[in-house]
Amino acid sequence: MDRNEVHIAFEILLEEIEQVANGINEAVAKAFQKGAYDEARRMIEIAVRLAEFHERVKMLQNEWRNVFTGYASEKKMSRRRPERLKKGLRTSEDAFRRPILEALRGIGRASGDV
């Protein structure tokens, strides 16, 4: 597996994590619609842990890139740009912000904090 394949593997992993996050966001919304606030709170906790995991994977991806950059400069390998995922295959991080904030606001209302 060369450096480009590892980069693509990281991108695929990040995409899969984001798909799981989308599913959790949908589950939170459904739980709120049903009035199942304990379930929604539990799912939000999972979403927060998943977001932290996502960030750790991104950090590992950057670490890989940095390690390999040093190796590549020592070996004077050609510097190809890694292939990007096709448009529409990757969910932007901004897409997660609003549903999470709305869910947190909903929890605050349910507990009487707002």
HELIX and SHEET records of a PDB file:
HELIX    1   1 ARG A    3  LYS A   34  1                                  32    
HELIX    2   2 TYR A   37  LYS A   75  1                                  39    
HELIX    3   3 ASP A   94  SER A  111  1                                  18    
END                                                                             
